[in-house]
């Protein structure tokens, strides 16, 4: 069994005061035999030496990432640090950081980090929590697929790092005081974890009923749908996609054997009409056009919270919804975080933490009920203990 506690601060300038605030909120005397920490925070905490100083005051290893906004029962803000502590007598935790990932070495670096760390456990992990870097020359989908191969399909949940302006700059991940822009960090959990995973993307009413079939693709590059260039297919359905403009129209991909579709972003439209997307676009899968609205964001967050509460687990919940959801919830950017707080009665119902993701990593069940690791965009993602 895993127990969870959290702490929170917005004090980044006065490091000692911020650390004192964190430690006051933690009952370190209640720690079990094994413990680990997870942090989501504003970039300033990683550039001011705060992370290193905090980790030196904690009796366990920590991994973390920068994000656009953080929350737990102690507070919520864009300019905050949220610390989550997982502690257990039965579950063993191992914190890991890879070397720098690049287009030519990412698979090898992941494999080296994973294989070296697994040796420190009594057996294979039951679950992996991971934060990937946000890189302009290496997509989240490629990193996700490579790590799925490296770990042999063991369920892993997490996110790509992000920041307060949704750019590639200042997206950091860290293990203890070691901060990097291009490494991958993870926690391997060995023992009786028994997690629940929930991912909700676009309300059914916001997904068009007509579907097209992917007839030509290469990895994340969607070339043709129903035999015509993907850009033209979208245009024929009244969806205007412009070069060098932000694209907020999700594609719902129905992978073969999957029970529910996966929402993926369109990143780039190429001269030949192909679309670079946020995840794998296998030939033969069907796709439908979705729509993001403020009402839809809150509806899916409500649906996700209903599932979390109904599952019956009470040890704690981790939430990493897509950063696009935060950006689009104008003027009330905190609307989704407030919904989570209210449904969990500000932590009295269940301890929780929430941050925002540059790409959601969450397993989903296929039609046989088996978990398949998937990479998502636009989604509300949760892990419950």
C-alpha angles and dihedrals in degrees: 000000000000124000122198135207131175141203134189143195140171093191107109102145097057099049097185092050092049093050091048089053090052094048093048090060095050126079097210089175088068094059116125127221093286128034140170136180134224123194134192114184150151116276092250091070090060095046098046099058091252096124094053092047093047094049091052087059095052124083094219140051121271136202125187151151141216117257142175096250137359134201145174134152090291096060149307133236145137088242099052144106119222120194121196121192121200114195133177144157092214105035120073120210128206121187116208139181123192127214120262112305121221137162092268102043112024096109093049093047092050092047093050093049094045098045093047093050097044088062088068092060129076089238144336119328119262091208139001126211111200141180115199124199120253104238131177093213100041122052125222090236092058092048090047094051092047093050091047087057093045096052094040096240098306106159112265129182132188144083151264113263118254138173144213096284102036093240131128091251122093095012102140137175124191146186110208106314095339106105123187140168097210109033129095122232128197146168117223112208118200121187140034099342101145096185129188120218125203129181125173123175124163125007113250091243089058093057118085113238096223114086132196128207122237105238101170129024145136117208106301093350111103107201107167139010118194088352098302130098110281094235090053091048090055092045090052088058094052096258111134114205115184130192117250092015130110110263116209099167109112124213115219108216120200104204117203110270095010119130095211134026124257119229114227133180129235108230105176141008113215130210092255092056096257121135127222106218137192096249147015115311104194120194110255096031118118125234137199132189118250134193130219118215134164090247091050092051092054092041092055092044088053090049091049092050091049089056093046093051095043093052089076098224114131107176095096147298134231119204126194110169122177117281089228088068091058092047094049096048092089129193092010102046091168093056095106094045091049090051090054091048093049096047091050091044090242092301100314091105095042137348110249146173129198134190135158126260136219088206126355123238113197134142119237131196120252123215091278092054095251118136117248120190110239138181116221144183131205092016139135104231128190139178117195128193 
